[in-house]
Amino acid sequence: MNIEDIQAFCKKLPGVKEDIKWGADLCFCIVEKLFCVVPLEGELSITLKVRDDEFDELVSREGIIPAKYLARNKWITVKDVTVLNRKELEGYIKQSYEIVKSKLPRKLRK
């Protein structure tokens, strides 16, 4: 996957807005809450929220590390997007979206 593929997939999810934050990061949000971050400069990587029970297994894989500043909340950075196939990566993006969405107040989830 490339940045355009990630962008197209994220924008298909209901209620998603994209924004550029911190000068060079393409951020995808649902009701102002981040669920996916892709840097616009440098090597392609993607930062996502994962389930608590998946975090340790995922960061033990080569090419996946705990996300800077967010690891304590079970966020990962996929430094080498080739370690996951397209279906897996889309699955983790959707899962990140659903995790973040589930923590929103009920009236905002709709």
C-alpha positions in Angstrom: 0.0 0.0 0.0 1.1 3.6 -0.6 0.0 6.8 1.0 -2.8 7.3 -1.5 -4.2 3.8 -0.9 -4.2 4.5 2.9 -5.8 7.9 2.4 -8.6 6.4 0.1 -9.3 3.6 2.6 -9.5 5.9 5.6 -11.8 8.4 3.8 -14.3 5.6 3.0 -14.9 5.1 6.8 -18.0 7.0 8.1 -17.4 10.4 9.7 -13.7 10.5 8.9 -11.9 13.8 8.5 -8.3 14.3 7.4 -6.0 17.0 8.6 -2.3 17.8 8.5 -0.9 18.2 12.0 2.6 18.9 13.4 3.7 20.3 10.1 4.0 17.0 8.1 1.7 14.3 9.4 -1.5 13.3 7.6 -3.9 12.5 10.4 -7.3 10.8 10.1 -9.8 11.5 12.8 -13.3 10.7 13.9 -14.9 13.5 15.9 -11.4 15.1 16.4 -10.0 11.9 17.8 -7.0 10.4 15.9 -7.1 6.8 14.7 -4.4 6.8 12.0 -1.3 8.9 11.3 0.9 8.8 8.2 3.9 11.0 7.8 4.1 13.0 4.6 7.8 13.2 4.6 10.4 10.4 4.7 9.7 6.7 4.6 6.1 5.5 4.5 4.9 4.4 7.9 1.6 4.2 9.7 0.6 4.7 13.3 -2.5 3.0 14.7 -4.3 2.1 17.9 -4.5 -1.7 18.5 -6.2 -3.9 21.0 -4.4 -4.3 24.3 -4.1 -8.1 23.7 -2.4 -7.6 20.3 0.1 -4.9 21.2 3.0 -7.1 22.5 2.7 -9.6 19.7 2.7 -6.9 17.0 5.6 -4.9 18.4 7.7 -8.1 18.6 7.5 -8.3 14.8 10.3 -6.8 12.7 9.2 -3.5 11.2 6.6 -2.7 13.9 7.5 -0.7 16.9 5.7 1.0 19.9 4.4 4.4 18.7 6.4 7.3 20.1 4.5 9.1 22.9 1.5 6.8 22.4 2.8 3.3 23.2 1.4 3.4 26.8 -2.1 3.6 25.2 -1.3 0.6 22.9 -0.5 2.5 19.7 2.0 1.0 17.2 4.0 2.3 14.3 4.3 0.1 11.3 7.8 1.3 10.1 7.8 -1.1 7.2 4.4 -1.4 5.6 5.5 -4.5 3.7 5.4 -6.6 6.8 1.6 -6.6 6.6 -0.3 -7.4 3.4 -3.0 -5.0 2.2 -5.8 -7.0 3.8 -4.1 -7.0 7.2 -3.2 -3.3 7.0 -6.7 -2.4 6.1 -8.0 -4.6 8.9 -5.8 -2.8 11.5 -6.8 0.6 10.2 -10.5 -0.3 10.5 -9.9 -1.8 13.9 -8.2 1.4 15.1 -11.1 3.4 13.8 -13.6 1.1 15.6 -11.6 1.3 18.9 -11.4 5.1 18.9 -15.1 5.3 17.8 -16.2 3.0 20.6 -14.7 5.4 23.2 -16.6 8.4 22.0 -19.7 9.5 23.8 -22.8 7.7 22.5 -24.4 10.7 20.9 -21.2 11.4 18.9 -20.8 7.8 17.7 -23.7 8.2 15.3 
